[in-house]
Amino acid sequence: MKRLLRNFAFTAGLLLTVALVLVAIAAPLLSPFDPNTQDTIRRLEPPSHGHPLGLDDLGRDVLSRIIWGSRVSLRVGFSVVILASLIGVTLGAMAGYFGGWMDTLIMRITDILLAFPGILLAIALVAVLGPSLNNVVLALVVIGWVGYARLVRGQVLKVREMEYVVAARAMGARSPRVIMRHVLPNVINPLIVMATLGLAGTILSEAALSFLGLGVQPPTPSWGAMLTSGRRYLGLANHLAIWPGIAIMLAVMGLNFLGDGLIDALDPKYRKDM
């Protein structure tokens, strides 16, 4: 822990990530106004003492909408990472441990999905299913599990030949027990790093889908939707696009810093002497 805290990337990422989570949890307490309350007479009002980040095109408080939008980003991010990692870890462990036709089938499916640009496939899925928060999560899970599957498969291929795994099989331990007790615990470190970085990528993907009108639908606050509504007023009220963009940047930067710090701490190949 001392080594981690001396790592600037990890410390900065941890502070930004904790701040993001606390803002999302305490949104009802921190939000100065109802994020959906409109005051069209004062629409596009610049930042002021009463509204530090200004008002949007419908007269809604931008700060309140950014605070509530953090809930949407984290809900999508954690949902996608948890579901995608569960599917990817399960399939990757099966492919790496059992090999044979199972490995061939699972890896060919991952190759097919990786052949498509991820965000374009997500756009196509959401366009077919319809724009909604649940469909965004489903689309991002469909394209997200393949990375976890390939990572876990590669790690399991190395670990399954280790002496303690061979000894467990020789003593009569069944495959599910060997995988759960002896294989997966020894591949968890790179998985944690990938999940942390994947959370940042998911927040960006959700913002991109919302920016295109395929994500969370109005009036629910979303950073991506706030960007797409603010781009129409860049010359008149640029605060509508600047502040949501800064929120996305800080959230993604914090998670990337956290992931980089975890790489230094958890992977011996990249661990730095401090």
Secondary structure, DSSP 4 states (H G I P E B T S, - for coil): -HHHHT-HHHHHHHHHHHHHHHHHHTHHHH-SS-TT---GGGTTPPP-SSSTT-B-TTS-BHHHHHHHHHHHHHHHHHHHHHHHHHHHHHHHHHHHHH-HHHHHHHHHHHHHHHTS-HHHHHHHHHHHH-SSHHHHHHHHHHHHHHHHHHHHHHHHHHHTTSHHHHHHHHTT--HHHHIIIIIGGGSHHHHHHHHHHHHHHHHHHHHHHHHTT-SSPTTS--HHHHHHHHGGGTTT-THHHHHHHHHHHHHHHHHHHHHHHHHHHH-TTTPPP-
